[in-house]
């Protein structure tokens, strides 16, 4: 049986199949993508379909995705969790710069609050650990922001199980985000740790960035269920672990409907064995 919801940080229930906003921006997550009205329509439809976890980041655009979230969904309905990320600065469509100095993190968080029109960000995720700044300083800044009421819970993006263990010695961590999908399971040790500690795991590239369509095992199971390979990939995540909370992104209403319909796919033990 698939558990439909997860209680993030032990207090915030969300539906496990959420929505990610990266695809609302242009190629390389840079600049706008088409007409902003289309993005607004997708966001509103996601929430109308029952999505309660919307995942964004300050550097998608930059700033554009957060602004679209606010334009489409503010004032936010009760029970909708807006998660965002900071700690990376963009200077071009292929230029990503890790920025974990305390003053930068604070400024980025406060800018996200303004763009999202929030007093408190329910889940603020450090987009990358800065190797040039002690972890204690980076997490200490987020702890200060939490004490000030500007964020409620802390998450980490792209880390190892060992780094999560170290972080948990410093503060509470409510979520992690790593690449994890049917064809890429390198973060399995991290997933096991999240299961043991009750931490949400938001897998990025849950659809394998398009590569799943070439996987014969996935296509076979999809045919048996009258589903698409993408739907099977999402269903596999939902069946694989109760802490996995995929947030597939799209700028297309049709693709959004397809992704969210994956929540109704019920895989058998034989299906899971076939998928490995």
C-alpha positions as CSV (number, residue, x, y, z in Angstrom):
1,X,0.0,0.0,0.0
2,X,1.3,3.4,-1.0
3,X,1.2,6.1,1.8
4,X,-0.1,9.3,0.1
5,X,1.3,11.8,2.5
6,X,4.4,12.6,4.5
7,X,4.7,14.8,7.6
8,X,7.7,17.0,7.0
9,X,9.6,18.0,10.1
10,X,7.2,16.0,12.1
11,X,4.5,18.7,11.8
12,X,3.7,19.7,8.2
13,X,1.7,17.1,6.3
14,X,2.2,17.2,2.5
15,X,1.0,15.0,-0.4
16,X,4.1,13.0,-1.5
17,X,3.6,13.8,-5.2
18,X,4.4,17.5,-5.5
19,X,5.4,20.0,-8.2
20,X,8.8,21.5,-9.0
21,X,9.1,24.9,-10.7
22,X,12.4,24.7,-12.6
23,X,10.7,24.1,-15.9
24,X,8.8,27.3,-15.7
25,X,12.0,29.1,-16.7
26,X,14.0,29.0,-19.9
27,X,16.8,26.6,-21.0
28,X,19.4,26.1,-18.3
29,X,16.8,27.4,-15.8
30,X,17.7,30.9,-17.2
31,X,15.4,33.6,-18.2
32,X,11.6,33.3,-18.9
33,X,9.9,30.5,-20.6
34,X,7.2,31.7,-23.0
35,X,4.2,33.5,-21.7
36,X,4.0,33.9,-17.9
37,X,0.3,33.2,-18.1
38,X,1.0,29.6,-19.1
39,X,3.2,29.2,-16.0
40,X,0.5,30.7,-13.8
41,X,-2.0,28.3,-15.2
42,X,0.2,25.3,-14.6
43,X,0.8,26.3,-11.0
44,X,-2.8,26.9,-10.3
45,X,-3.8,23.6,-11.9
46,X,-1.2,21.7,-9.8
47,X,-2.8,23.1,-6.6
48,X,-6.3,22.4,-7.9
49,X,-5.3,18.8,-8.5
50,X,-4.3,18.5,-4.8
51,X,-0.6,19.3,-4.8
52,X,0.5,20.6,-1.4
53,X,4.2,20.8,-1.9
54,X,5.6,23.3,-4.4
55,X,9.4,23.3,-4.7
56,X,11.3,26.3,-6.1
57,X,14.6,28.1,-5.8
58,X,15.9,31.6,-6.0
59,X,18.2,30.9,-8.9
60,X,15.6,29.5,-11.2
61,X,15.4,32.4,-13.6
62,X,17.0,33.8,-11.4
63,X,14.1,35.0,-9.3
64,X,11.5,34.3,-12.0
65,X,10.2,31.0,-10.6
66,X,9.7,32.4,-7.1
67,X,7.9,35.5,-8.6
68,X,5.6,33.2,-10.7
69,X,4.7,31.1,-7.6
70,X,3.7,34.3,-5.8
71,X,1.8,35.6,-8.8
72,X,-0.1,32.4,-9.3
73,X,-0.8,31.2,-5.7
74,X,-0.6,34.2,-3.3
75,X,-2.5,34.4,-1.0
76,X,-1.5,30.8,-0.4
77,X,-4.3,28.3,0.5
78,X,-4.1,26.7,3.9
79,X,-2.0,23.5,3.8
80,X,0.2,24.5,0.8
81,X,3.9,24.3,1.6
82,X,6.2,26.4,-0.5
83,X,9.8,25.2,-0.3
84,X,12.6,27.2,-1.8
85,X,16.4,27.1,-1.9
86,X,19.4,29.4,-1.6
87,X,23.1,29.2,-1.6
88,X,23.8,29.3,-5.3
89,X,24.3,32.4,-7.5
90,X,23.7,32.4,-11.2
91,X,25.6,34.6,-13.7
92,X,24.5,32.8,-16.9
93,X,22.6,29.8,-18.2
94,X,25.6,27.6,-17.5
95,X,27.2,29.5,-14.6
96,X,26.5,28.3,-11.1
97,X,28.4,29.7,-8.2
98,X,28.2,28.3,-4.6
99,X,27.8,31.1,-2.1
100,X,27.6,29.9,1.5
101,X,28.9,32.8,3.5
102,X,26.5,33.7,6.3
103,X,25.8,37.2,5.0
104,X,25.0,35.9,1.5
105,X,22.7,33.2,2.8
106,X,20.8,35.6,5.0
107,X,20.4,38.1,2.1
108,X,19.2,35.3,-0.2
109,X,16.7,34.0,2.3
110,X,15.3,37.5,2.9
111,X,15.0,38.2,-0.8
112,X,13.1,34.9,-1.3
113,X,10.7,36.0,1.5
114,X,10.0,39.2,-0.4
115,X,9.5,37.6,-3.8
116,X,7.3,34.8,-2.4
117,X,5.4,37.3,-0.2
118,X,5.9,35.2,2.9
119,X,6.6,36.0,6.5
120,X,8.0,32.5,7.0
121,X,9.4,30.0,4.5
122,X,8.2,26.5,5.6
123,X,11.1,24.7,4.1
124,X,14.4,26.6,3.2
125,X,16.9,24.3,1.6
126,X,20.7,25.0,1.2
127,X,21.1,24.4,-2.5
128,X,24.7,23.3,-2.1
129,X,27.1,23.1,0.8
130,X,29.9,25.6,0.3
131,X,33.2,23.7,0.6
132,X,34.9,27.1,1.4
133,X,32.7,27.7,4.5
134,X,32.5,25.5,7.6
135,X,29.2,23.6,7.6
136,X,28.6,24.9,11.2
137,X,28.6,28.5,9.9
138,X,26.2,27.7,7.0
139,X,23.8,25.8,9.2
140,X,24.3,28.2,12.0
141,X,23.0,31.0,9.8
142,X,19.9,29.0,8.8
143,X,19.4,28.2,12.5
144,X,19.4,31.9,13.3
145,X,16.9,32.6,10.5
146,X,14.7,29.8,12.0
147,X,15.0,31.4,15.5
148,X,13.9,34.7,14.0
149,X,10.8,33.0,12.4
150,X,11.9,33.6,8.8
151,X,12.1,29.9,8.1
152,X,10.5,26.9,9.7
153,X,12.5,23.9,8.6
154,X,15.9,23.4,7.0
155,X,16.7,21.1,4.1
156,X,20.0,20.2,2.2
157,X,20.5,19.6,-1.5
158,X,23.1,17.3,-3.1
159,X,24.8,15.8,-0.1
160,X,26.2,12.4,1.0
161,X,24.9,10.3,3.9
162,X,28.1,11.2,5.8
163,X,27.4,14.9,5.3
164,X,23.8,14.4,6.5
165,X,25.1,12.7,9.6
166,X,27.4,15.6,10.3
167,X,24.6,18.1,9.7
168,X,22.3,16.3,12.1
169,X,25.0,16.7,14.8
170,X,24.6,20.5,14.4
171,X,20.8,21.0,13.9
172,X,17.5,19.4,12.8
173,X,17.2,18.6,9.1
174,X,13.8,18.1,7.7
175,X,14.6,17.2,4.1
176,X,17.2,16.4,1.5
177,X,17.3,16.7,-2.3
178,X,19.5,14.5,-4.3
179,X,19.3,13.0,-7.8
180,X,17.4,9.7,-7.5
181,X,15.3,7.8,-10.0
182,X,14.7,4.4,-11.5
183,X,18.0,4.5,-13.4
184,X,20.1,6.4,-10.9
185,X,20.3,5.0,-7.4
186,X,23.7,6.2,-6.2
187,X,22.0,8.0,-3.3
188,X,20.7,4.8,-1.8
189,X,22.7,5.1,1.4
190,X,21.3,8.6,1.9
191,X,17.8,7.3,1.3
192,X,18.3,4.6,4.0
193,X,19.5,7.2,6.5
194,X,16.5,9.4,5.7
195,X,14.2,6.5,6.3
196,X,15.8,5.8,9.7
197,X,15.6,9.4,10.7
198,X,12.2,10.3,9.3
199,X,13.6,12.9,6.8
200,X,11.9,13.7,3.6
201,X,13.8,12.9,0.4
202,X,12.9,15.1,-2.6
203,X,14.5,13.3,-5.6
204,X,15.5,15.6,-8.4
205,X,15.4,14.4,-12.0
206,X,12.7,11.9,-10.8
207,X,12.0,11.2,-14.5
208,X,15.6,10.6,-15.4
209,X,15.7,13.8,-17.5
210,X,14.0,11.9,-20.3
211,X,16.3,8.8,-20.3
212,X,13.5,6.5,-18.9
213,X,11.8,6.3,-22.2
214,X,14.7,4.1,-23.4
215,X,14.4,1.7,-20.6
216,X,12.7,-1.6,-21.8
217,X,11.7,-2.7,-18.3
218,X,9.9,0.5,-17.6
219,X,8.2,0.4,-21.0
220,X,7.0,-3.2,-20.4
221,X,5.5,-2.4,-17.0
222,X,4.0,0.8,-18.4
223,X,2.2,-1.2,-21.2
224,X,0.8,-3.6,-18.6
225,X,-0.8,-0.7,-16.7
226,X,-1.8,1.4,-19.7
227,X,0.5,4.1,-18.4
228,X,3.5,6.1,-19.7
229,X,7.1,5.3,-18.7
230,X,7.2,8.6,-16.9
231,X,4.1,7.6,-14.8
232,X,5.8,4.3,-13.9
233,X,9.0,6.0,-12.9
234,X,7.0,8.3,-10.6
235,X,4.9,5.4,-9.2
236,X,8.1,3.5,-8.6
237,X,9.4,6.3,-6.4
238,X,6.2,6.4,-4.5
239,X,6.3,2.6,-3.9
240,X,10.0,2.5,-3.3
241,X,10.1,4.4,0.0
242,X,7.5,6.3,2.1
243,X,10.0,9.2,2.6
244,X,10.4,9.8,-1.2
245,X,8.5,12.9,-2.2
246,X,9.0,13.5,-5.9
247,X,8.3,17.0,-7.3
248,X,8.4,16.6,-11.1
249,X,8.4,19.8,-13.0
250,X,6.8,20.8,-16.3
251,X,5.6,23.9,-18.1
252,X,2.9,22.0,-19.9
253,X,-0.6,21.5,-18.6
254,X,-0.9,18.2,-20.4
255,X,2.3,16.9,-18.9
256,X,1.3,18.1,-15.5
257,X,-1.9,16.0,-15.7
258,X,0.1,13.0,-16.8
259,X,2.6,13.4,-13.9
260,X,-0.1,13.8,-11.3
261,X,-2.1,10.8,-12.6
262,X,0.9,8.7,-11.7
263,X,-0.3,8.9,-8.1
264,X,-3.1,6.5,-9.0
265,X,-0.8,3.8,-10.5
266,X,-0.5,0.8,-8.2
267,X,2.5,-1.3,-8.9
268,X,2.5,-5.0,-7.8
269,X,5.4,-6.8,-6.1
270,X,6.1,-8.4,-9.5
271,X,6.2,-4.9,-11.1
272,X,8.7,-3.7,-8.5
273,X,10.8,-6.8,-9.0
274,X,10.8,-6.3,-12.8
275,X,11.9,-2.7,-12.3
276,X,14.7,-3.9,-10.0
